[in-house]
């Protein structure tokens, strides 16, 4: 297996990535995740305090350092990028935000304040991660698909996307939408629930505009009590004629 530090260098340069699209399907490069896990296992806790602020982390996992030549705009105010993460030229990070090891963030993407790009998450071109959006990390098992946000997606404030969920190209998630591996998504344009993948994974269709919603329980004491379950709802699909944020604002009003 390739040396952990060499894997990190290649990840930071974009020469390799944890997951990539092959013939239209996302494929995990398990050997990279295995190398990352090895870095956690072999690292020893060290003092990395700065001034009056106390910090302690594994000696194999330093923060990544950038230069002006990287052409990444990291606005002052407490943001951090761990080693082994790739940020393409023209990426913007607003403070405070955090990008973890193995993550891939492509060109033109904005990571807004208090946003998290978790370990191994893959973020496409021209994505907007609004304030406090959370992309969960997926390290184990090594073959598990990480969270993936495809090109031109808009992720609203306080959204949470976890457990290897895939958000398709140009999709729009309204503020507060939560997606996990098994979340049911209702498509109001068809009257059907979005089918899951063969491995039970949730995939937001390309161009879908998704807002938070509920559905009533249909059996048991919950039904009698009038309990509803959280259910994201596709209210329409983008037509490409209107800016995503303006379209979303109009729908939510």
C-alpha positions as CSV (number, residue, x, y, z in Angstrom):
1,X,0.0,0.0,0.0
2,X,1.2,3.5,-0.8
3,X,2.7,5.5,2.0
4,X,0.1,7.6,3.9
5,X,1.9,10.9,3.4
6,X,2.4,10.3,-0.3
7,X,-1.4,9.5,-0.5
8,X,-2.1,12.8,1.2
9,X,0.2,14.7,-1.2
10,X,-1.6,13.2,-4.2
11,X,-5.0,14.0,-2.7
12,X,-4.0,17.6,-2.1
13,X,-2.9,18.0,-5.7
14,X,-6.0,16.4,-7.0
15,X,-4.0,13.6,-8.6
16,X,-6.1,11.0,-6.9
17,X,-9.5,11.2,-5.2
18,X,-11.5,8.9,-2.9
19,X,-14.4,8.6,-5.3
20,X,-14.9,9.4,-9.0
21,X,-17.5,8.9,-11.7
22,X,-16.8,6.0,-14.1
23,X,-19.3,5.4,-16.9
24,X,-21.9,7.4,-15.1
25,X,-21.6,5.6,-11.8
26,X,-19.7,6.7,-8.7
27,X,-16.8,4.4,-7.8
28,X,-15.0,4.3,-4.5
29,X,-11.2,3.9,-4.5
30,X,-11.1,1.8,-1.4
31,X,-7.3,1.7,-1.2
32,X,-7.2,5.5,-0.6
33,X,-9.6,5.2,2.3
34,X,-7.6,2.3,3.7
35,X,-4.5,4.5,3.6
36,X,-6.3,7.3,5.4
37,X,-7.5,5.0,8.1
38,X,-3.9,3.7,8.5
39,X,-2.9,7.3,9.1
40,X,-5.3,7.6,12.0
41,X,-4.2,4.3,13.4
42,X,-0.5,5.0,13.4
43,X,-0.6,8.6,14.5
44,X,0.3,9.6,18.0
45,X,-1.4,12.5,19.9
46,X,0.7,15.6,20.0
47,X,0.3,19.2,21.3
48,X,-0.4,21.6,18.5
49,X,-1.5,24.5,20.7
50,X,-1.3,28.0,19.4
51,X,-0.7,30.8,22.0
52,X,-3.4,30.6,24.6
53,X,-5.5,28.1,22.6
54,X,-5.0,24.4,23.3
55,X,-5.2,21.9,20.5
56,X,-4.2,18.2,20.4
57,X,-4.3,15.9,17.4
58,X,-2.6,13.0,15.8
59,X,0.9,13.8,14.5
60,X,0.0,12.2,11.1
61,X,-2.9,14.7,10.5
62,X,-1.6,18.2,10.4
63,X,-3.6,21.1,9.0
64,X,-2.9,21.7,5.3
65,X,-1.0,24.8,4.4
66,X,-1.8,26.9,1.3
67,X,0.2,29.3,-0.7
68,X,-1.0,32.2,-3.0
69,X,-0.2,29.9,-6.0
70,X,-3.0,27.6,-4.9
71,X,-5.5,30.4,-5.7
72,X,-7.9,29.3,-3.0
73,X,-9.6,32.2,-1.1
74,X,-9.7,31.4,2.6
75,X,-11.1,34.4,4.4
76,X,-9.6,35.1,7.9
77,X,-11.7,34.0,10.8
78,X,-11.0,30.4,12.0
79,X,-11.4,28.1,9.0
80,X,-9.3,24.9,8.8
81,X,-8.4,22.4,6.1
82,X,-6.9,19.1,7.1
83,X,-4.1,17.5,5.2
84,X,-5.1,15.2,2.3
85,X,-8.0,17.5,1.2
86,X,-8.2,19.0,-2.2
87,X,-9.5,22.5,-2.8
88,X,-9.4,23.6,-6.5
89,X,-8.4,27.0,-7.6
90,X,-11.2,29.6,-7.2
91,X,-12.8,27.8,-4.2
92,X,-13.9,30.2,-1.5
93,X,-14.1,29.4,2.3
94,X,-15.9,31.9,4.5
95,X,-15.1,31.8,8.3
96,X,-15.4,29.6,10.2
97,X,-15.6,26.5,8.1
98,X,-13.9,23.1,8.1
99,X,-12.8,20.6,5.4
100,X,-11.6,17.2,6.5
101,X,-9.1,14.7,5.1
102,X,-9.9,13.0,1.8
103,X,-12.5,15.6,0.8
104,X,-12.5,16.9,-2.8
105,X,-13.9,20.4,-3.5
106,X,-13.9,21.4,-7.2
107,X,-13.6,24.8,-8.9
108,X,-16.0,27.7,-8.2
109,X,-17.5,26.2,-5.1
110,X,-18.4,28.4,-2.1
111,X,-18.1,26.9,1.4
112,X,-20.0,29.4,3.6
113,X,-19.7,30.1,7.3
114,X,-20.0,27.2,9.8
115,X,-20.2,24.7,6.9
116,X,-18.5,21.3,7.2
117,X,-17.1,19.2,4.4
118,X,-16.7,15.9,6.1
119,X,-14.0,13.3,5.5
120,X,-13.9,12.0,1.9
121,X,-16.9,14.0,0.8
122,X,-16.8,14.9,-2.9
123,X,-18.1,18.3,-4.0
124,X,-18.4,19.3,-7.6
125,X,-17.9,22.5,-9.5
126,X,-19.8,25.7,-8.8
127,X,-21.6,24.2,-5.7
128,X,-23.0,26.6,-3.1
129,X,-22.8,25.2,0.5
130,X,-24.8,27.7,2.5
131,X,-24.2,28.7,6.1
132,X,-24.1,25.8,8.5
133,X,-24.6,23.1,5.8
134,X,-23.1,19.8,7.0
135,X,-21.7,17.1,4.7
136,X,-21.1,14.1,6.9
137,X,-17.8,12.2,6.8
138,X,-17.7,8.5,5.7
139,X,-14.4,6.7,6.4
140,X,-15.5,3.2,7.4
141,X,-16.0,0.7,5.9
142,X,-13.3,1.5,3.3
143,X,-15.6,0.6,0.4
144,X,-18.5,2.8,1.5
145,X,-19.5,5.6,-0.8
146,X,-18.9,9.0,0.7
147,X,-21.3,12.0,0.6
148,X,-21.3,13.3,-3.0
149,X,-22.6,16.7,-4.2
150,X,-22.5,16.9,-8.0
151,X,-21.8,20.0,-10.1
152,X,-23.9,23.2,-9.8
153,X,-25.9,22.0,-6.8
154,X,-27.3,24.5,-4.3
155,X,-27.3,23.4,-0.6
156,X,-29.4,25.7,1.6
157,X,-28.5,26.8,5.1
158,X,-28.6,24.2,7.9
159,X,-28.9,21.3,5.5
160,X,-27.5,18.0,6.7
161,X,-26.3,15.4,4.2
162,X,-25.0,12.1,5.6
163,X,-24.2,8.4,5.2
164,X,-23.2,8.4,1.5
165,X,-26.2,10.3,0.1
166,X,-25.7,11.6,-3.4
167,X,-27.1,15.0,-4.5
168,X,-27.5,15.1,-8.3
169,X,-26.2,17.8,-10.6
170,X,-28.0,21.2,-10.4
171,X,-30.2,20.0,-7.6
172,X,-31.4,22.6,-5.0
173,X,-32.0,21.8,-1.3
174,X,-34.0,24.3,0.6
175,X,-32.9,25.4,4.1
176,X,-33.0,22.7,6.7
177,X,-33.3,19.6,4.5
178,X,-31.8,16.5,6.1
179,X,-30.8,13.5,4.0
180,X,-29.5,10.2,5.2
181,X,-28.9,6.9,3.5
182,X,-32.4,5.7,4.0
183,X,-34.4,9.0,3.8
184,X,-37.6,8.7,1.7
185,X,-38.0,11.6,-0.8
186,X,-41.5,12.3,-2.2
187,X,-41.7,13.7,-5.7
188,X,-44.8,15.9,-5.8
189,X,-44.4,16.2,-9.6
190,X,-45.1,12.5,-10.1
191,X,-46.9,11.5,-7.0
192,X,-44.3,8.8,-6.3
193,X,-41.4,8.3,-3.9
194,X,-38.0,8.5,-5.4
195,X,-36.7,4.9,-5.8
196,X,-33.6,4.1,-3.9
197,X,-30.5,2.5,-5.4
198,X,-29.9,-1.3,-5.3
199,X,-28.0,-0.9,-2.1
200,X,-30.7,1.2,-0.4
201,X,-29.0,4.6,-1.0
202,X,-30.8,7.9,-1.3
203,X,-30.1,9.8,-4.5
204,X,-31.5,13.3,-5.1
205,X,-32.3,13.4,-8.9
206,X,-30.5,15.9,-11.1
207,X,-32.2,19.3,-11.1
208,X,-34.7,18.5,-8.3
209,X,-35.8,21.3,-6.0
210,X,-36.3,19.8,-2.6
211,X,-37.9,21.3,0.5
212,X,-38.7,19.9,3.9
213,X,-42.1,18.2,4.4
214,X,-43.9,15.5,6.3
215,X,-46.1,12.5,5.7
216,X,-48.6,11.0,8.2
217,X,-48.0,7.6,9.8
218,X,-50.3,5.0,8.3
219,X,-50.5,2.5,11.1
220,X,-50.1,1.9,14.8
221,X,-50.4,4.3,17.7
222,X,-48.6,7.0,15.7
223,X,-51.4,7.1,13.2
224,X,-54.1,7.4,15.9
225,X,-52.1,10.2,17.5
226,X,-51.8,12.1,14.2
227,X,-48.0,11.8,14.2
228,X,-46.2,12.8,11.0
229,X,-42.7,11.7,9.8
230,X,-40.2,14.0,8.2
231,X,-40.1,13.6,4.4
232,X,-38.2,15.9,2.0
233,X,-40.4,16.8,-1.0
234,X,-39.4,17.5,-4.6
235,X,-41.6,20.5,-5.5
236,X,-40.3,20.9,-9.1
237,X,-37.3,20.5,-11.3
238,X,-35.0,23.4,-12.4
239,X,-35.6,24.5,-16.0
240,X,-32.2,26.3,-16.3
241,X,-33.8,29.7,-16.9
242,X,-33.8,31.0,-13.4
243,X,-31.0,31.3,-10.9
244,X,-31.4,28.5,-8.3
245,X,-31.5,30.8,-5.2
246,X,-34.2,33.1,-6.7
247,X,-36.2,30.1,-7.8
248,X,-36.0,28.5,-4.4
249,X,-37.0,31.8,-2.6
250,X,-40.1,32.1,-4.8
251,X,-41.1,28.5,-4.1
252,X,-40.7,28.9,-0.3
253,X,-42.7,32.1,-0.2
